[in-house]
Amino acid sequence: MDPITLLTVVVLSVFVGFEVVSKVTSILHTPLMSGANAIHGIILIGAIIVAGQADDPWVLVIALLAVVLATANLVGGFVVTDRMLQMFRGRGSVTATAKASGLKGGAQ
């Protein structure tokens, strides 16, 4: 494929992805993020495999950049999912968690 076609596919993918995610109701975001985290894990494994088999220095640089970006995306997804799950917890579980960690009254 020529570069213009690839760029067109990427730009259209960004627009379609934005439209799809923006239409999801808030109650479905947590399962959606969990599925996205699984996909990002597969992408990270693929980037590591490509980096391990790279012969050309440019391919290695791009593959290592892909590993770094995929790792950041995966970790960020888990952080966001954890924060979203904390929103659904009741006040009692927050206080119990705070007492288990040694904090008083549930405040940090």
N, CA, C and O atoms as CSV, one atom per row, in Angstrom:
chain,resi,resn,atom,element,x,y,z
A,1,MET,N,N,0.835,-1.182,0.000
A,1,MET,CA,C,0.000,0.000,0.000
A,1,MET,C,C,0.882,1.248,0.000
A,1,MET,O,O,1.956,1.276,0.601
A,2,ASP,N,N,0.411,2.244,-0.670
A,2,ASP,CA,C,1.185,3.488,-0.677
A,2,ASP,C,C,0.899,4.285,0.605
A,2,ASP,O,O,-0.112,4.052,1.268
A,3,PRO,N,N,1.785,5.218,0.950
A,3,PRO,CA,C,1.639,5.968,2.205
A,3,PRO,C,C,0.342,6.768,2.316
A,3,PRO,O,O,-0.195,6.914,3.414
A,4,ILE,N,N,-0.166,7.285,1.204
A,4,ILE,CA,C,-1.409,8.065,1.249
A,4,ILE,C,C,-2.582,7.172,1.650
A,4,ILE,O,O,-3.439,7.587,2.429
A,5,THR,N,N,-2.621,5.970,1.131
A,5,THR,CA,C,-3.694,5.033,1.487
A,5,THR,C,C,-3.603,4.661,2.958
A,5,THR,O,O,-4.623,4.616,3.647
A,6,LEU,N,N,-2.400,4.393,3.450
A,6,LEU,CA,C,-2.227,4.056,4.865
A,6,LEU,C,C,-2.628,5.218,5.765
A,6,LEU,O,O,-3.285,5.012,6.785
A,7,LEU,N,N,-2.244,6.426,5.401
A,7,LEU,CA,C,-2.621,7.603,6.182
A,7,LEU,C,C,-4.142,7.796,6.187
A,7,LEU,O,O,-4.725,8.154,7.211
A,8,THR,N,N,-4.770,7.558,5.041
A,8,THR,CA,C,-6.229,7.666,4.960
A,8,THR,C,C,-6.902,6.655,5.878
A,8,THR,O,O,-7.879,6.985,6.549
A,9,VAL,N,N,-6.393,5.428,5.915
A,9,VAL,CA,C,-6.955,4.393,6.782
A,9,VAL,C,C,-6.807,4.787,8.249
A,9,VAL,O,O,-7.741,4.608,9.031
A,10,VAL,N,N,-5.646,5.320,8.631
A,10,VAL,CA,C,-5.421,5.724,10.017
A,10,VAL,C,C,-6.369,6.859,10.410
A,10,VAL,O,O,-6.983,6.815,11.476
A,11,VAL,N,N,-6.485,7.865,9.559
A,11,VAL,CA,C,-7.353,9.005,9.866
A,11,VAL,C,C,-8.812,8.562,9.978
A,11,VAL,O,O,-9.513,8.966,10.906
A,12,LEU,N,N,-9.264,7.748,9.052
A,12,LEU,CA,C,-10.639,7.248,9.125
A,12,LEU,C,C,-10.855,6.370,10.353
A,12,LEU,O,O,-11.930,6.402,10.952
A,13,SER,N,N,-9.853,5.590,10.732
A,13,SER,CA,C,-9.953,4.755,11.933
A,13,SER,C,C,-10.092,5.601,13.187
A,13,SER,O,O,-10.846,5.253,14.095
A,14,VAL,N,N,-9.368,6.711,13.241
A,14,VAL,CA,C,-9.475,7.605,14.395
A,14,VAL,C,C,-10.889,8.172,14.493
A,14,VAL,O,O,-11.471,8.197,15.577
A,15,PHE,N,N,-11.442,8.624,13.377
A,15,PHE,CA,C,-12.799,9.178,13.399
A,15,PHE,C,C,-13.839,8.120,13.777
A,15,PHE,O,O,-14.730,8.388,14.583
A,16,VAL,N,N,-13.733,6.931,13.203
A,16,VAL,CA,C,-14.688,5.864,13.515
A,16,VAL,C,C,-14.560,5.451,14.979
A,16,VAL,O,O,-15.568,5.266,15.661
A,17,GLY,N,N,-13.321,5.306,15.467
A,17,GLY,CA,C,-13.116,4.946,16.870
A,17,GLY,C,C,-13.692,5.976,17.821
A,17,GLY,O,O,-14.316,5.621,18.821
A,18,PHE,N,N,-13.491,7.235,17.520
A,18,PHE,CA,C,-14.049,8.301,18.366
A,18,PHE,C,C,-15.569,8.245,18.381
A,18,PHE,O,O,-16.180,8.361,19.444
A,19,GLU,N,N,-16.176,8.074,17.242
A,19,GLU,CA,C,-17.633,8.022,17.167
A,19,GLU,C,C,-18.182,6.808,17.913
A,19,GLU,O,O,-19.196,6.914,18.604
A,20,VAL,N,N,-17.529,5.667,17.781
A,20,VAL,CA,C,-18.013,4.453,18.448
A,20,VAL,C,C,-17.892,4.598,19.966
A,20,VAL,O,O,-18.838,4.290,20.690
A,21,VAL,N,N,-16.752,5.059,20.448
A,21,VAL,CA,C,-16.542,5.162,21.892
A,21,VAL,C,C,-17.416,6.254,22.496
A,21,VAL,O,O,-17.902,6.097,23.616
A,22,SER,N,N,-17.624,7.343,21.791
A,22,SER,CA,C,-18.434,8.431,22.350
A,22,SER,C,C,-19.914,8.050,22.461
A,22,SER,O,O,-20.647,8.675,23.228
A,23,LYS,N,N,-20.357,7.065,21.731
A,23,LYS,CA,C,-21.759,6.646,21.783
A,23,LYS,C,C,-22.018,5.575,22.840
A,23,LYS,O,O,-23.172,5.198,23.046
A,24,VAL,N,N,-20.991,5.077,23.513
A,24,VAL,CA,C,-21.159,4.027,24.521
A,24,VAL,C,C,-21.669,4.659,25.812
A,24,VAL,O,O,-21.167,5.699,26.239
A,25,THR,N,N,-22.666,4.031,26.430
A,25,THR,CA,C,-23.194,4.552,27.690
A,25,THR,C,C,-22.171,4.346,28.803
A,25,THR,O,O,-21.306,3.477,28.701
A,26,SER,N,N,-22.270,5.138,29.854
A,26,SER,CA,C,-21.265,5.089,30.915
A,26,SER,C,C,-21.252,3.759,31.651
A,26,SER,O,O,-20.208,3.370,32.175
A,27,ILE,N,N,-22.354,3.057,31.709
A,27,ILE,CA,C,-22.401,1.783,32.417
A,27,ILE,C,C,-21.599,0.703,31.678
A,27,ILE,O,O,-21.179,-0.282,32.286
A,28,LEU,N,N,-21.390,0.884,30.395
A,28,LEU,CA,C,-20.648,-0.107,29.612
A,28,LEU,C,C,-19.164,0.205,29.484
A,28,LEU,O,O,-18.421,-0.590,28.910
A,29,HIS,N,N,-18.716,1.340,30.004
A,29,HIS,CA,C,-17.311,1.708,29.829
A,29,HIS,C,C,-16.361,0.759,30.536
A,29,HIS,O,O,-15.290,0.469,30.001
A,30,THR,N,N,-16.711,0.260,31.726
A,30,THR,CA,C,-15.805,-0.627,32.450
A,30,THR,C,C,-15.591,-1.942,31.703
A,30,THR,O,O,-14.438,-2.340,31.532
A,31,PRO,N,N,-16.640,-2.644,31.246
A,31,PRO,CA,C,-16.385,-3.858,30.452
A,31,PRO,C,C,-15.663,-3.555,29.146
A,31,PRO,O,O,-14.839,-4.349,28.691
A,32,LEU,N,N,-15.968,-2.415,28.543
A,32,LEU,CA,C,-15.291,-2.042,27.303
A,32,LEU,C,C,-13.805,-1.823,27.547
A,32,LEU,O,O,-12.973,-2.252,26.748
A,33,MET,N,N,-13.465,-1.151,28.656
A,33,MET,CA,C,-12.051,-0.930,28.984
A,33,MET,C,C,-11.340,-2.248,29.282
A,33,MET,O,O,-10.174,-2.412,28.923
A,34,SER,N,N,-12.022,-3.184,29.932
A,34,SER,CA,C,-11.406,-4.474,30.226
A,34,SER,C,C,-11.076,-5.216,28.934
A,34,SER,O,O,-10.002,-5.805,28.808
A,35,GLY,N,N,-11.992,-5.186,27.984
A,35,GLY,CA,C,-11.721,-5.811,26.694
A,35,GLY,C,C,-10.610,-5.099,25.942
A,35,GLY,O,O,-9.783,-5.743,25.297
A,36,ALA,N,N,-10.585,-3.786,26.021
A,36,ALA,CA,C,-9.527,-3.018,25.354
A,36,ALA,C,C,-8.170,-3.318,25.981
A,36,ALA,O,O,-7.165,-3.365,25.272
A,37,ASN,N,N,-8.123,-3.520,27.297
A,37,ASN,CA,C,-6.858,-3.864,27.950
A,37,ASN,C,C,-6.335,-5.208,27.460
A,37,ASN,O,O,-5.127,-5.373,27.291
A,38,ALA,N,N,-7.217,-6.160,27.231
A,38,ALA,CA,C,-6.795,-7.458,26.701
A,38,ALA,C,C,-6.218,-7.296,25.296
A,38,ALA,O,O,-5.206,-7.913,24.962
A,39,ILE,N,N,-6.859,-6.472,24.480
A,39,ILE,CA,C,-6.354,-6.234,23.125
A,39,ILE,C,C,-5.007,-5.527,23.174
A,39,ILE,O,O,-4.117,-5.841,22.383
A,40,HIS,N,N,-4.844,-4.570,24.099
A,40,HIS,CA,C,-3.564,-3.864,24.208
A,40,HIS,C,C,-2.457,-4.802,24.656
A,40,HIS,O,O,-1.304,-4.624,24.262
A,41,GLY,N,N,-2.781,-5.792,25.468
A,41,GLY,CA,C,-1.786,-6.790,25.860
A,41,GLY,C,C,-1.311,-7.598,24.669
A,41,GLY,O,O,-0.125,-7.907,24.559
A,42,ILE,N,N,-2.231,-7.943,23.775
A,42,ILE,CA,C,-1.863,-8.685,22.563
A,42,ILE,C,C,-1.004,-7.809,21.656
A,42,ILE,O,O,-0.048,-8.291,21.049
A,43,ILE,N,N,-1.341,-6.527,21.562
A,43,ILE,CA,C,-0.543,-5.602,20.748
A,43,ILE,C,C,0.865,-5.480,21.313
A,43,ILE,O,O,1.835,-5.436,20.557
A,44,LEU,N,N,0.985,-5.424,22.638
A,44,LEU,CA,C,2.302,-5.344,23.267
A,44,LEU,C,C,3.135,-6.582,22.953
A,44,LEU,O,O,4.323,-6.465,22.654
A,45,ILE,N,N,2.536,-7.750,23.015
A,45,ILE,CA,C,3.263,-8.986,22.690
A,45,ILE,C,C,3.717,-8.967,21.236
A,45,ILE,O,O,4.843,-9.362,20.933
A,46,GLY,N,N,2.850,-8.511,20.334
A,46,GLY,CA,C,3.226,-8.411,18.924
A,46,GLY,C,C,4.371,-7.442,18.699
A,46,GLY,O,O,5.265,-7.709,17.896
A,47,ALA,N,N,4.349,-6.310,19.406
A,47,ALA,CA,C,5.432,-5.326,19.261
A,47,ALA,C,C,6.748,-5.895,19.787
A,47,ALA,O,O,7.805,-5.640,19.210
A,48,ILE,N,N,6.697,-6.656,20.866
A,48,ILE,CA,C,7.916,-7.278,21.404
A,48,ILE,C,C,8.468,-8.309,20.420
A,48,ILE,O,O,9.681,-8.398,20.227
A,49,ILE,N,N,7.587,-9.080,19.803
A,49,ILE,CA,C,8.030,-10.077,18.816
A,49,ILE,C,C,8.679,-9.397,17.620
A,49,ILE,O,O,9.726,-9.841,17.150
A,50,VAL,N,N,8.073,-8.331,17.127
A,50,VAL,CA,C,8.648,-7.604,15.986
A,50,VAL,C,C,10.002,-7.011,16.363
A,50,VAL,O,O,10.946,-7.064,15.574
A,51,ALA,N,N,10.102,-6.443,17.575
A,51,ALA,CA,C,11.380,-5.860,18.010
A,51,ALA,C,C,12.456,-6.929,18.137
A,51,ALA,O,O,13.624,-6.671,17.849
A,52,GLY,N,N,12.074,-8.119,18.564
A,52,GLY,CA,C,13.056,-9.208,18.714
A,52,GLY,C,C,13.554,-9.741,17.394
A,52,GLY,O,O,14.658,-10.283,17.336
A,53,GLN,N,N,12.785,-9.610,16.331
A,53,GLN,CA,C,13.171,-10.150,15.026
A,53,GLN,C,C,13.624,-9.085,14.043
A,53,GLN,O,O,13.835,-9.384,12.868
A,54,ALA,N,N,13.778,-7.850,14.498
A,54,ALA,CA,C,14.134,-6.751,13.592
A,54,ALA,C,C,15.604,-6.839,13.190
A,54,ALA,O,O,16.484,-7.002,14.036
A,55,ASP,N,N,15.852,-6.731,11.891
A,55,ASP,CA,C,17.210,-6.720,11.361
A,55,ASP,C,C,17.651,-5.310,10.993
A,55,ASP,O,O,18.813,-4.946,11.172
A,56,ASP,N,N,16.727,-4.531,10.484
A,56,ASP,CA,C,17.019,-3.162,10.074
A,56,ASP,C,C,16.938,-2.243,11.293
A,56,ASP,O,O,15.998,-2.363,12.078
A,57,PRO,N,N,17.906,-1.319,11.476
A,57,PRO,CA,C,17.869,-0.424,12.640
A,57,PRO,C,C,16.607,0.433,12.711
A,57,PRO,O,O,16.116,0.702,13.807
A,58,TRP,N,N,16.070,0.868,11.567
A,58,TRP,CA,C,14.854,1.681,11.580
A,58,TRP,C,C,13.652,0.871,12.058
A,58,TRP,O,O,12.800,1.379,12.786
A,59,VAL,N,N,13.594,-0.382,11.645
A,59,VAL,CA,C,12.501,-1.254,12.095
A,59,VAL,C,C,12.608,-1.474,13.597
A,59,VAL,O,O,11.599,-1.507,14.301
A,60,LEU,N,N,13.840,-1.626,14.086
A,60,LEU,CA,C,14.048,-1.818,15.521
A,60,LEU,C,C,13.612,-0.579,16.307
A,60,LEU,O,O,12.960,-0.705,17.343
A,61,VAL,N,N,13.962,0.604,15.828
A,61,VAL,CA,C,13.576,1.842,16.511
A,61,VAL,C,C,12.053,1.987,16.553
A,61,VAL,O,O,11.483,2.318,17.593
A,62,ILE,N,N,11.408,1.739,15.428
A,62,ILE,CA,C,9.944,1.851,15.384
A,62,ILE,C,C,9.291,0.780,16.254
A,62,ILE,O,O,8.287,1.047,16.914
A,63,ALA,N,N,9.851,-0.426,16.260
A,63,ALA,CA,C,9.299,-1.500,17.082
A,63,ALA,C,C,9.469,-1.191,18.568
A,63,ALA,O,O,8.565,-1.458,19.360
A,64,LEU,N,N,10.610,-0.635,18.954
A,64,LEU,CA,C,10.798,-0.267,20.354
A,64,LEU,C,C,9.878,0.882,20.759
A,64,LEU,O,O,9.380,0.914,21.884
A,65,LEU,N,N,9.655,1.814,19.853
A,65,LEU,CA,C,8.681,2.881,20.108
A,65,LEU,C,C,7.277,2.288,20.281
A,65,LEU,O,O,6.510,2.726,21.139
A,66,ALA,N,N,6.957,1.293,19.459
A,66,ALA,CA,C,5.655,0.624,19.583
A,66,ALA,C,C,5.541,-0.088,20.924
A,66,ALA,O,O,4.468,-0.096,21.527
A,67,VAL,N,N,6.635,-0.688,21.403
A,67,VAL,CA,C,6.618,-1.357,22.709
A,67,VAL,C,C,6.363,-0.333,23.812
A,67,VAL,O,O,5.557,-0.578,24.710
A,68,VAL,N,N,7.037,0.803,23.750
A,68,VAL,CA,C,6.861,1.834,24.774
A,68,VAL,C,C,5.427,2.375,24.759
A,68,VAL,O,O,4.804,2.505,25.812
A,69,LEU,N,N,4.909,2.686,23.584
A,69,LEU,CA,C,3.550,3.228,23.486
A,69,LEU,C,C,2.498,2.193,23.893
A,69,LEU,O,O,1.519,2.533,24.558
A,70,ALA,N,N,2.697,0.939,23.499
A,70,ALA,CA,C,1.736,-0.108,23.877
A,70,ALA,C,C,1.759,-0.336,25.383
A,70,ALA,O,O,0.715,-0.576,25.991
A,71,THR,N,N,2.946,-0.263,25.992
A,71,THR,CA,C,3.036,-0.416,27.447
A,71,THR,C,C,2.325,0.730,28.154
A,71,THR,O,O,1.580,0.507,29.108
A,72,ALA,N,N,2.551,1.946,27.694
A,72,ALA,CA,C,1.880,3.101,28.295
A,72,ALA,C,C,0.366,2.991,28.136
A,72,ALA,O,O,-0.383,3.317,29.057
A,73,ASN,N,N,-0.077,2.538,26.986
A,73,ASN,CA,C,-1.509,2.386,26.735
A,73,ASN,C,C,-2.102,1.300,27.631
A,73,ASN,O,O,-3.202,1.467,28.158
A,74,LEU,N,N,-1.394,0.207,27.805
A,74,LEU,CA,C,-1.877,-0.894,28.640
A,74,LEU,C,C,-1.955,-0.481,30.105
A,74,LEU,O,O,-2.966,-0.720,30.765
A,75,VAL,N,N,-0.902,0.133,30.610
A,75,VAL,CA,C,-0.888,0.572,32.010
A,75,VAL,C,C,-1.939,1.651,32.239
A,75,VAL,O,O,-2.650,1.625,33.243
A,76,GLY,N,N,-2.040,2.592,31.319
A,76,GLY,CA,C,-3.053,3.645,31.444
A,76,GLY,C,C,-4.466,3.078,31.429
A,76,GLY,O,O,-5.337,3.570,32.145
A,77,GLY,N,N,-4.697,2.068,30.634
A,77,GLY,CA,C,-6.011,1.430,30.599
A,77,GLY,C,C,-6.369,0.787,31.922
A,77,GLY,O,O,-7.509,0.887,32.377
A,78,PHE,N,N,-5.394,0.120,32.549
A,78,PHE,CA,C,-5.666,-0.486,33.847
A,78,PHE,C,C,-5.883,0.575,34.927
A,78,PHE,O,O,-6.708,0.382,35.820
A,79,VAL,N,N,-5.160,1.680,34.857
A,79,VAL,CA,C,-5.354,2.760,35.832
A,79,VAL,C,C,-6.750,3.361,35.694
A,79,VAL,O,O,-7.435,3.595,36.690
A,80,VAL,N,N,-7.165,3.608,34.457
A,80,VAL,CA,C,-8.490,4.174,34.230
A,80,VAL,C,C,-9.582,3.196,34.668
A,80,VAL,O,O,-10.570,3.597,35.283
A,81,THR,N,N,-9.400,1.916,34.350
A,81,THR,CA,C,-10.381,0.908,34.762
A,81,THR,C,C,-10.481,0.846,36.278
A,81,THR,O,O,-11.583,0.739,36.818
A,82,ASP,N,N,-9.355,0.911,36.974
A,82,ASP,CA,C,-9.377,0.879,38.436
A,82,ASP,C,C,-10.110,2.090,38.995
A,82,ASP,O,O,-10.899,1.959,39.930
A,83,ARG,N,N,-9.857,3.261,38.434
A,83,ARG,CA,C,-10.554,4.472,38.908
A,83,ARG,C,C,-12.051,4.392,38.638
A,83,ARG,O,O,-12.856,4.841,39.454
A,84,MET,N,N,-12.425,3.825,37.502
A,84,MET,CA,C,-13.844,3.689,37.200
A,84,MET,C,C,-14.507,2.698,38.151
A,84,MET,O,O,-15.639,2.918,38.583
A,85,LEU,N,N,-13.819,1.615,38.478
A,85,LEU,CA,C,-14.384,0.645,39.413
A,85,LEU,C,C,-14.507,1.240,40.815
A,85,LEU,O,O,-15.423,0.873,41.551
A,86,GLN,N,N,-13.619,2.139,41.200
A,86,GLN,CA,C,-13.725,2.795,42.501
A,86,GLN,C,C,-14.962,3.676,42.570
A,86,GLN,O,O,-15.516,3.866,43.653
A,87,MET,N,N,-15.408,4.215,41.449
A,87,MET,CA,C,-16.612,5.042,41.444
A,87,MET,C,C,-17.857,4.221,41.765
A,87,MET,O,O,-18.822,4.752,42.313
A,88,PHE,N,N,-17.846,2.925,41.429
A,88,PHE,CA,C,-19.011,2.082,41.651
A,88,PHE,C,C,-19.031,1.446,43.030
A,88,PHE,O,O,-20.027,0.825,43.400
A,89,ARG,N,N,-17.959,1.585,43.802
A,89,ARG,CA,C,-17.930,1.027,45.143
A,89,ARG,C,C,-18.740,1.903,46.084
A,89,ARG,O,O,-18.835,3.117,45.899
A,90,GLY,N,N,-19.323,1.271,47.096
A,90,GLY,CA,C,-20.076,2.029,48.080
A,90,GLY,C,C,-19.153,2.682,49.088
A,90,GLY,O,O,-17.951,2.417,49.098
A,91,ARG,N,N,-19.712,3.540,49.944
A,91,ARG,CA,C,-18.912,4.234,50.960
A,91,ARG,C,C,-18.309,3.247,51.951
A,91,ARG,O,O,-17.200,3.469,52.436
A,92,GLY,N,N,-19.013,2.162,52.262
A,92,GLY,CA,C,-18.512,1.194,53.231
A,92,GLY,C,C,-17.237,0.524,52.779
A,92,GLY,O,O,-16.342,0.292,53.591
A,93,SER,N,N,-17.132,0.208,51.505
A,93,SER,CA,C,-15.932,-0.463,51.029
A,93,SER,C,C,-14.742,0.495,50.988
A,93,SER,O,O,-13.602,0.064,51.158
A,94,VAL,N,N,-14.991,1.791,50.764
A,94,VAL,CA,C,-13.908,2.775,50.781
A,94,VAL,C,C,-13.360,2.892,52.199
A,94,VAL,O,O,-12.144,2.937,52.387
A,95,THR,N,N,-14.245,2.942,53.205
A,95,THR,CA,C,-13.815,3.043,54.594
A,95,THR,C,C,-13.084,1.777,55.016
A,95,THR,O,O,-12.081,1.854,55.726
A,96,ALA,N,N,-13.568,0.614,54.594
A,96,ALA,CA,C,-12.909,-0.643,54.938
A,96,ALA,C,C,-11.528,-0.715,54.301
A,96,ALA,O,O,-10.580,-1.190,54.927
A,97,THR,N,N,-11.406,-0.250,53.071
A,97,THR,CA,C,-10.106,-0.231,52.409
A,97,THR,C,C,-9.163,0.729,53.110
A,97,THR,O,O,-7.983,0.426,53.285
A,98,ALA,N,N,-9.672,1.881,53.511
A,98,ALA,CA,C,-8.835,2.877,54.199
A,98,ALA,C,C,-8.388,2.340,55.562
A,98,ALA,O,O,-7.242,2.553,55.956
A,99,LYS,N,N,-9.275,1.648,56.288
A,99,LYS,CA,C,-8.891,1.089,57.585
A,99,LYS,C,C,-7.844,0.003,57.416
A,99,LYS,O,O,-6.937,-0.120,58.238
A,100,ALA,N,N,-7.964,-0.785,56.355
A,100,ALA,CA,C,-6.991,-1.846,56.099
A,100,ALA,C,C,-5.623,-1.263,55.789
A,100,ALA,O,O,-4.601,-1.878,56.095
A,101,SER,N,N,-5.595,-0.083,55.185
A,101,SER,CA,C,-4.306,0.528,54.853
A,101,SER,C,C,-3.794,1.422,55.964
A,101,SER,O,O,-2.712,1.996,55.836
A,102,GLY,N,N,-4.550,1.560,57.070
A,102,GLY,CA,C,-4.072,2.316,58.209
A,102,GLY,C,C,-4.564,3.756,58.265
A,102,GLY,O,O,-4.135,4.507,59.141
A,103,LEU,N,N,-5.447,4.163,57.362
A,103,LEU,CA,C,-5.967,5.529,57.366
A,103,LEU,C,C,-7.222,5.590,58.214
A,103,LEU,O,O,-7.944,4.600,58.332
A,104,LYS,N,N,-7.490,6.754,58.810
A,104,LYS,CA,C,-8.679,6.919,59.646
A,104,LYS,C,C,-9.757,7.677,58.900
A,104,LYS,O,O,-9.477,8.672,58.232
A,105,GLY,N,N,-10.990,7.208,59.012
A,105,GLY,CA,C,-12.137,7.926,58.484
A,105,GLY,C,C,-12.264,7.881,56.974
A,105,GLY,O,O,-13.097,8.596,56.417
A,106,GLY,N,N,-11.475,7.074,56.294
A,106,GLY,CA,C,-11.589,6.952,54.847
A,106,GLY,C,C,-10.955,8.072,54.074
A,106,GLY,O,O,-11.009,8.067,52.844
A,107,ALA,N,N,-10.340,9.058,54.756
A,107,ALA,CA,C,-9.700,10.169,54.030
A,107,ALA,C,C,-8.206,9.913,53.944
A,107,ALA,O,O,-7.623,9.225,54.783
A,108,GLN,N,N,-7.611,10.472,52.930
A,108,GLN,CA,C,-6.170,10.276,52.756
A,108,GLN,C,C,-5.409,11.490,53.197
A,108,GLN,O,O,-4.181,11.510,53.124
